[in-house]
Amino acid sequence: MGTQRIRRLTSTRDRGHATLGDPSFPTTRITVDPLERVAVAFADSARINAEAAQSQAESIVAAAQCIVGSLLGGGKLLSCGNGGSAADAQYFAAQMQHRFVRERPGLPAVALNSDTAVLTAIALDDGFSEIFAKRVSALGHPGDVLLTLSLNGTASNTIAAVAAAQERQMRVVALTGRGGGSLAEMMRPNDTEIRTPADDLARILENHRLVLHCLCDLIDLQLMGG
């Protein structure tokens, strides 16, 4: 569907703060069909989610039951992640505190990455790897649930958060991708890993949002019925 003229960014080490319009950048003509590219993205996402429906279903049900059991026992949910996963952690906490689809009383859930003052204080004094773990130690209690999201299971701060949660006798639900990384190795028998069968980070993020929607739906179903 046409030829697009773009400016490719090459090395900027000796160009200072260059911009896309900088005439010093080489101009490359690339032929691409935008409609085909969009179709491929949709097809890839659909394929991965179809595969995940087979591999993730039991884990999603187990995770929802774990969260509901905690809530009914007076516990709460803590969530955390980095980057796009941080946004998803906040999104999930919002669905719990407010609602997903149906009206219901708010549920106790806190996104650990949402308080800038606390995060920057911890990062300044103790390092970035401790920003979630210290909050887990401060807010978490036995019977609570930590939901952590990591695209490849290797982020040091999510790993530390899981270790802190396990030390506090909390249960862990970990949304991962790729090979699961260190988070997968940390899972105990009463923890739940929900792994996306993909390597592409965008596809993993898309699947994680679908998993969160499934969790929200199952939590509401178990708390309020059909």
C-alpha positions in Angstrom: 0.0 0.0 0.0 2.6 2.5 -1.0 6.1 3.5 -0.3 6.9 5.5 2.8 9.9 7.8 3.1 11.4 7.7 6.6 14.6 8.9 8.2 16.5 6.2 9.9 18.2 7.0 13.2 21.8 5.7 13.2 24.4 6.2 15.8 23.9 9.5 17.8 27.0 9.2 19.9 28.7 12.1 18.1 25.6 14.0 17.0 24.5 15.3 20.4 20.7 15.7 20.8 19.8 15.2 17.2 16.2 15.2 15.9 14.3 13.3 13.3 14.4 16.3 10.9 18.2 16.6 11.1 19.4 16.7 7.5 22.6 15.0 8.5 20.7 11.7 9.0 20.8 9.4 5.9 17.5 9.0 4.2 16.4 5.5 3.3 13.5 4.5 1.1 11.7 1.5 2.5 8.8 -0.2 0.8 6.2 -1.5 3.3 2.5 -2.3 3.2 1.0 -0.7 6.3 -2.2 -2.7 6.0 -0.3 -6.0 5.8 1.8 -5.0 8.8 -1.3 -4.4 10.9 -2.8 -7.6 9.7 0.3 -9.5 10.7 0.3 -8.0 14.2 -3.3 -8.9 14.8 -2.7 -12.4 13.4 0.3 -12.9 15.7 -1.5 -11.7 18.7 -4.5 -13.9 18.0 -2.3 -17.0 17.5 -0.4 -16.5 20.7 -3.5 -15.9 22.7 -5.1 -19.0 21.2 -2.0 -21.1 22.2 -2.1 -19.4 25.7 -5.7 -20.4 26.2 -4.6 -24.0 26.3 -1.5 -23.5 28.4 -2.7 -20.8 30.8 -6.3 -21.7 31.6 -5.6 -23.9 34.7 -3.1 -21.5 36.1 -5.5 -18.5 35.6 -8.2 -20.4 37.5 -5.8 -21.4 40.3 -4.6 -17.8 40.6 -8.2 -16.4 40.8 -9.0 -19.0 43.5 -5.9 -18.0 45.4 -6.8 -14.3 45.3 -10.4 -14.9 46.3 -9.3 -17.1 49.1 -7.1 -14.3 50.4 -9.8 -11.6 50.1 -12.4 -13.8 51.9 -9.9 -14.4 54.6 -9.3 -10.7 55.2 -6.2 -10.4 53.1 -5.3 -8.0 50.3 -3.6 -7.9 46.9 -0.3 -6.2 46.2 0.8 -5.8 42.6 4.0 -4.6 40.9 5.9 -4.4 37.6 8.2 -2.3 35.5 7.4 -0.1 32.4 4.3 -1.5 30.6 4.0 -4.1 33.4 3.9 -1.3 35.9 0.9 0.2 34.1 -0.8 -3.2 34.1 -0.1 -3.6 37.8 -1.9 -0.3 38.4 -4.6 -1.1 36.0 -5.4 -4.4 37.9 -5.4 -2.6 41.3 -7.8 -0.1 39.8 -10.2 -2.9 38.7 -10.1 -4.4 42.1 -10.6 -1.1 44.1 -13.3 0.2 41.7 -14.9 -2.5 39.5 -14.3 -4.6 36.4 -17.7 -4.9 34.7 -20.3 -5.3 37.4 -20.9 -3.0 40.3 -19.6 -4.4 43.6 -17.9 -3.2 46.8 -14.2 -2.3 46.3 -11.6 -4.9 47.0 -8.3 -4.2 48.9 -5.5 -3.9 46.3 -2.4 -1.7 46.1 -0.1 -1.2 43.1 3.4 -1.0 44.7 4.8 1.0 41.8 2.3 3.9 42.1 3.8 6.0 44.9 6.6 8.1 43.4 7.7 9.5 46.7 8.2 6.1 48.3 9.8 4.6 45.3 12.3 7.3 44.8 13.2 7.4 48.5 13.9 3.7 48.5 15.7 3.8 45.2 18.0 6.6 46.4 18.9 5.0 49.7 18.7 1.3 49.0 18.9 0.9 45.3 16.3 0.3 42.5 16.2 -3.5 43.2 14.6 -2.9 46.6 11.8 -0.5 45.6 9.1 -3.3 45.7 10.6 -5.6 48.3 10.6 -2.9 51.0 7.0 -2.1 50.3 6.1 -5.7 50.5 7.8 -6.0 53.8 5.9 -2.9 55.1 2.5 -3.7 53.7 2.3 -7.4 53.3 1.0 -9.9 55.9 0.6 -13.7 55.9 -2.3 -14.7 53.7 -1.9 -11.7 51.4 -1.2 -12.2 47.7 1.6 -10.6 45.6 0.8 -10.4 41.8 4.0 -9.5 39.9 4.3 -9.0 36.2 7.6 -9.4 34.3 8.0 -9.9 30.6 11.0 -12.3 31.0 11.1 -13.0 34.8 14.5 -11.4 35.3 13.9 -8.0 36.8 15.9 -7.7 40.0 13.2 -5.7 41.8 10.4 -8.2 41.0 12.6 -11.0 42.1 13.3 -9.3 45.4 9.6 -8.6 45.8 8.8 -12.3 45.4 11.5 -13.2 47.9 10.1 -10.7 50.4 6.5 -11.9 49.9 7.6 -15.5 50.5 9.4 -14.5 53.6 6.1 -12.8 54.8 4.2 -16.1 54.1 2.3 -14.5 51.2 1.3 -16.4 48.1 2.6 -15.3 44.8 1.0 -15.0 41.3 3.6 -14.3 38.7 2.8 -13.3 35.1 5.9 -14.0 33.0 7.0 -14.6 29.4 9.8 -16.1 27.4 11.3 -18.8 29.6 10.0 -17.5 32.9 13.4 -16.5 34.1 14.3 -16.5 37.8 10.7 -15.9 38.8 9.7 -19.3 37.5 12.5 -20.9 39.5 11.3 -19.2 42.7 7.7 -20.5 42.5 6.7 -22.7 45.4 3.9 -25.4 45.2 1.3 -22.9 46.5 2.4 -20.1 44.1 1.2 -19.8 40.6 3.1 -18.8 37.4 1.1 -17.8 34.4 3.6 -17.8 31.5 2.9 -16.3 28.1 4.1 -18.7 25.3 5.9 -16.0 23.3 9.2 -14.1 23.0 8.0 -10.9 21.5 7.6 -8.3 24.2 4.6 -6.6 22.7 2.7 -9.9 22.3 3.5 -10.8 26.0 2.1 -7.5 27.2 -1.1 -8.0 25.1 -1.5 -11.5 26.6 -0.9 -10.2 30.1 -3.7 -7.7 29.8 -6.0 -10.5 28.7 -4.9 -12.7 31.7 -5.7 -9.8 34.0 -9.2 -9.5 32.5 -9.8 -13.2 33.0 -8.7 -12.9 36.6 -11.0 -9.9 37.2 -13.9 -11.8 35.6 -13.3 -15.0 37.7 -12.8 -13.1 40.9 -16.2 -11.3 40.4 -17.8 -14.6 39.5 -16.6 -16.4 42.6 -17.5 -13.4 44.8 -20.9 -12.6 43.3 -21.9 -15.6 41.3 -23.1 -15.7 37.7 
